Amino acid sequence: MQFVGYDTGGPGLLLSDASSDDTETDPGASADVEFVSLESGTELAYSLGERHCAGAVTDDGHVPCPEPTAPHCPQHASTWVCAKCTGICLKDEMDCVEPHAIYLAAFAPDAFKVGVTKEWRLETRLREQGADRGALLAVVPDGRIAREREAEIAEEIPDRIRVPTKRAGLHRDVDEAAWDALCSEFGVDEDDRFRFSYGLDLRDRPVAETIATGVVRGVQGRLLVLDHAGSTYAVDLRDLVGYEAAPEATTRDVQASLGAWG
């Protein structure tokens, strides 16, 4: 079996029943894909083996790939050109001709970013990123205008926050004074602000680790938080993609949190 993808909205992991032998004997064959729930309270018991390209997940199933590059080799890596857009369309024909939202997102305690998304996806997009707070700045007619405005704001506020920064603040509260000041600077009304809770109930910073064994506390953006052997871990779901997995709890020694010794 192999972890071949994840869903932050579900939330869940995609587990293929493909094996290493399958990639060598019939690389074009497709394998069944199972959705592994990551709802709070779910118990995971997988040990990780070798890691290689996760191949591709299609309507027909998972197409495995033996290439050693993980999570995806160049053949199976996909690039969303819209993520690089600053208002000059990189496609043959612009297709983002529907209302887009320009927004601010906050990650505890005081990391802020600007972003854009289709208007109807605003709250979904904020949750996908694991934002603790969100604020709608404006709705514009299309993605080109939104990206132009985003690029202007990004000269002052970042347009991306790295996962380690998000992980470092999982146990923290948002600096409300700093967030209020930022929203006031952009003239955001209370009605256009969002608050999100992911039910993690953390007192201390979870340990960064790549494991798939433990009891799930929850998922915040791309970060899976689970309890295992007296410690709490934060796992970047992307870091699991490509690993072969056996249906048994890990026996590998992992770093324990300070609370495990109390």
NUVO-391694 format. One line per field, with one value per residue (C-alpha): residue in one letter; x, y, z. Coordinates in nm, 2 decimals, always signed. Example, Ala and Ser with C-alpha at 12.3 -4.5 7.8 and 13.67 -1.06 7.14 Angstrom:
<pts>
residuo <- [a; s]
x <- [+1.23; +1.37]
y <- [-0.45; -0.11]
z <- [+0.78; +0.71]
</pts>
This chain:
<pts>
residuo <- [m; q; f; v; g; y; d; t; g; g; p; g; l; l; l; s; d; a; s; s; d; d; t; e; t; d; p; g; a; s; a; d; v; e; f; v; s; l; e; s; g; t; e; l; a; y; s; l; g; e; r; h; c; a; g; a; v; t; d; d; g; h; v; p; c; p; e; p; t; a; p; h; c; p; q; h; a; s; t; w; v; c; a; k; c; t; g; i; c; l; k; d; e; m; d; c; v; e; p; h; a; i; y; l; a; a; f; a; p; d; a; f; k; v; g; v; t; k; e; w; r; l; e; t; r; l; r; e; q; g; a; d; r; g; a; l; l; a; v; v; p; d; g; r; i; a; r; e; r; e; a; e; i; a; e; e; i; p; d; r; i; r; v; p; t; k; r; a; g; l; h; r; d; v; d; e; a; a; w; d; a; l; c; s; e; f; g; v; d; e; d; d; r; f; r; f; s; y; g; l; d; l; r; d; r; p; v; a; e; t; i; a; t; g; v; v; r; g; v; q; g; r; l; l; v; l; d; h; a; g; s; t; y; a; v; d; l; r; d; l; v; g; y; e; a; a; p; e; a; t; t; r; d; v; q; a; s; l; g; a; w; g]
x <- [+0.00; +0.10; -0.02; -0.10; -0.28; -0.48; -0.79; -0.79; -1.17; -1.28; -1.03; -0.86; -0.57; -0.58; -0.43; -0.36; -0.35; -0.06; +0.26; +0.63; +0.59; +0.30; +0.51; +0.78; +0.56; +0.28; +0.35; +0.03; -0.21; -0.44; -0.50; -0.80; -0.79; -0.92; -1.02; -0.88; -1.08; -0.89; -1.18; -1.11; -1.09; -0.99; -0.71; -0.44; -0.20; +0.03; +0.41; +0.60; +0.83; +1.02; +0.91; +0.89; +0.67; +0.30; +0.20; -0.14; -0.49; -0.75; -1.12; -1.01; -0.79; -0.43; -0.16; +0.16; +0.51; +0.85; +1.05; +1.24; +1.15; +0.88; +0.62; +0.60; +0.85; +0.86; +0.63; +0.36; +0.42; +0.15; +0.19; -0.11; -0.01; -0.27; -0.07; +0.21; -0.02; +0.02; -0.24; -0.07; -0.25; -0.01; -0.27; -0.36; -0.70; -0.80; -1.07; -1.10; -1.39; -1.61; -1.61; -1.30; -1.24; -0.92; -0.87; -0.64; -0.56; -0.41; -0.22; -0.15; +0.00; +0.08; +0.15; -0.06; -0.10; -0.30; -0.46; -0.72; -0.98; -1.31; -1.57; -1.79; -1.48; -1.36; -1.44; -1.34; -1.00; -0.93; -0.99; -0.78; -0.49; -0.56; -0.62; -0.73; -0.89; -0.99; -1.11; -1.27; -1.10; -1.29; -1.48; -1.37; -1.51; -1.23; -0.91; -0.69; -0.80; -0.77; -0.42; -0.31; -0.45; -0.30; +0.05; +0.02; -0.07; +0.20; +0.46; +0.36; +0.21; +0.33; +0.12; +0.24; +0.31; +0.52; +0.40; +0.67; +0.54; +0.18; +0.29; +0.48; +0.16; -0.08; -0.09; -0.10; -0.38; -0.41; -0.27; -0.61; -0.46; -0.24; -0.52; -0.76; -0.50; -0.44; -0.81; -0.87; -0.58; -0.77; -1.11; -1.26; -1.59; -1.67; -1.93; -1.65; -1.43; -1.41; -1.30; -1.21; -1.17; -1.02; -1.08; -0.71; -0.71; -0.33; -0.15; +0.20; +0.36; +0.33; +0.64; +0.71; +0.73; +0.63; +0.42; +0.08; +0.02; -0.19; -0.52; -0.63; -0.69; -0.78; -0.65; -0.57; -0.49; -0.22; -0.13; -0.25; -0.23; -0.23; -0.15; +0.09; +0.28; +0.21; +0.32; +0.14; +0.27; +0.20; +0.24; +0.25; +0.01; +0.22; +0.52; +0.32; +0.25; +0.46; +0.54; +0.46; +0.24; +0.19; -0.13; +0.04; +0.14; +0.49; +0.76; +1.01; +1.15; +1.02; +1.10; +0.88; +0.74; +0.85; +0.50; +0.56; +0.81; +0.58]
y <- [+0.00; +0.36; +0.70; +0.88; +1.20; +1.38; +1.59; +1.88; +1.93; +1.57; +1.54; +1.22; +1.04; +0.85; +0.50; +0.30; -0.08; -0.08; -0.25; -0.21; -0.52; -0.36; -0.07; -0.30; -0.56; -0.34; +0.03; +0.13; -0.07; +0.11; +0.02; +0.08; +0.39; +0.39; +0.71; +0.70; +0.93; +1.18; +1.28; +1.36; +1.04; +0.82; +0.57; +0.53; +0.23; +0.24; +0.20; +0.38; +0.21; +0.33; +0.65; +0.71; +0.89; +0.88; +0.84; +0.98; +0.94; +0.93; +0.84; +0.48; +0.46; +0.50; +0.47; +0.38; +0.50; +0.35; +0.67; +0.76; +1.13; +1.20; +1.30; +1.32; +1.28; +1.54; +1.33; +1.33; +1.67; +1.92; +2.30; +2.53; +2.82; +3.05; +3.04; +3.23; +3.48; +3.85; +3.98; +3.87; +3.54; +3.25; +3.04; +3.04; +3.18; +3.35; +3.14; +3.31; +3.52; +3.50; +3.71; +3.66; +3.75; +3.92; +3.83; +3.84; +3.54; +3.51; +3.23; +3.23; +3.41; +3.69; +3.56; +3.73; +3.69; +3.81; +3.58; +3.55; +3.28; +3.25; +3.43; +3.13; +2.94; +3.20; +3.02; +2.69; +2.83; +2.98; +2.65; +2.46; +2.68; +2.63; +3.00; +3.10; +3.42; +3.56; +3.89; +3.98; +4.28; +4.31; +4.12; +4.19; +4.08; +3.83; +3.66; +3.90; +4.20; +4.00; +3.90; +4.25; +4.38; +4.09; +4.17; +4.53; +4.43; +4.16; +4.44; +4.50; +4.17; +3.82; +3.62; +3.29; +3.14; +2.83; +2.52; +2.53; +2.88; +2.75; +2.45; +2.67; +2.85; +2.56; +2.59; +2.97; +3.22; +3.49; +3.83; +4.00; +4.35; +4.30; +4.14; +4.42; +4.68; +4.51; +4.48; +4.84; +4.95; +4.79; +4.91; +4.56; +4.56; +4.30; +4.14; +4.06; +3.88; +3.51; +3.30; +2.93; +2.66; +2.32; +2.15; +2.07; +2.18; +2.21; +2.34; +2.30; +2.30; +1.96; +1.78; +1.79; +1.43; +1.21; +0.93; +0.77; +0.60; +0.75; +0.90; +1.19; +1.52; +1.70; +1.86; +2.22; +2.30; +2.06; +1.97; +1.64; +1.65; +1.32; +1.17; +0.87; +0.72; +1.01; +1.28; +1.50; +1.53; +1.76; +1.59; +1.77; +1.56; +1.63; +1.46; +1.14; +1.13; +0.87; +0.65; +0.28; +0.19; -0.13; -0.17; -0.19; +0.06; +0.20; +0.07; +0.34; +0.56; +0.91; +1.23; +1.26; +1.59; +1.73; +1.66; +1.29; +1.29; +1.48]
z <- [+0.00; -0.05; +0.06; -0.26; -0.16; +0.11; +0.15; +0.40; +0.37; +0.44; +0.61; +0.50; +0.34; +0.01; +0.04; -0.27; -0.25; -0.50; -0.40; -0.51; -0.72; -0.91; -1.02; -1.17; -1.34; -1.48; -1.44; -1.63; -1.42; -1.18; -0.82; -0.59; -0.36; -0.01; +0.18; +0.54; +0.76; +0.98; +1.18; +1.55; +1.75; +1.46; +1.55; +1.28; +1.28; +0.98; +0.97; +0.69; +0.45; +0.14; -0.02; -0.39; -0.65; -0.56; -0.93; -1.03; -0.90; -1.18; -1.21; -1.27; -0.96; -0.87; -1.14; -0.94; -1.03; -0.93; -0.97; -0.65; -0.65; -0.38; -0.34; -0.72; -1.00; -1.28; -1.49; -1.23; -1.07; -1.15; -1.14; -1.10; -1.31; -1.15; -0.83; -1.01; -1.17; -1.08; -1.33; -1.65; -1.76; -1.81; -1.99; -2.36; -2.27; -1.94; -1.77; -1.43; -1.54; -1.23; -0.91; -0.70; -0.33; -0.20; +0.16; +0.46; +0.67; +1.02; +1.17; +1.54; +1.69; +1.45; +1.10; +0.83; +0.46; +0.16; -0.09; -0.36; -0.43; -0.61; -0.41; -0.34; -0.20; +0.05; +0.38; +0.23; +0.11; +0.45; +0.62; +0.36; +0.46; +0.83; +0.90; +1.25; +1.13; +0.79; +0.65; +0.32; +0.16; -0.16; -0.44; -0.79; -1.13; -1.22; -1.12; -1.32; -1.13; -0.80; -0.87; -0.96; -0.63; -0.44; -0.59; -0.48; -0.12; -0.12; -0.12; +0.24; +0.36; +0.25; +0.01; +0.16; +0.51; +0.53; +0.71; +0.99; +1.08; +1.10; +1.31; +1.55; +1.64; +1.67; +2.05; +2.05; +2.04; +1.77; +1.87; +1.86; +1.89; +1.59; +1.39; +1.47; +1.37; +1.04; +0.96; +1.06; +0.83; +0.54; +0.66; +0.72; +0.90; +1.17; +0.94; +0.69; +0.94; +1.01; +1.31; +1.28; +1.54; +1.46; +1.80; +1.87; +2.23; +2.26; +2.56; +2.42; +2.08; +1.92; +1.80; +1.43; +1.30; +1.00; +1.14; +1.07; +1.41; +1.69; +1.78; +1.57; +1.75; +1.43; +1.11; +1.06; +0.70; +0.59; +0.95; +1.11; +1.49; +1.67; +2.00; +2.02; +2.32; +2.55; +2.31; +2.06; +1.70; +1.41; +1.07; +0.74; +0.53; +0.22; +0.39; +0.41; +0.03; -0.15; +0.15; +0.13; +0.43; +0.62; +0.83; +1.17; +1.43; +1.40; +1.63; +1.52; +1.80; +1.76; +1.95; +2.27; +2.38; +2.72; +2.86; +2.81; +3.09; +3.34]
</pts>
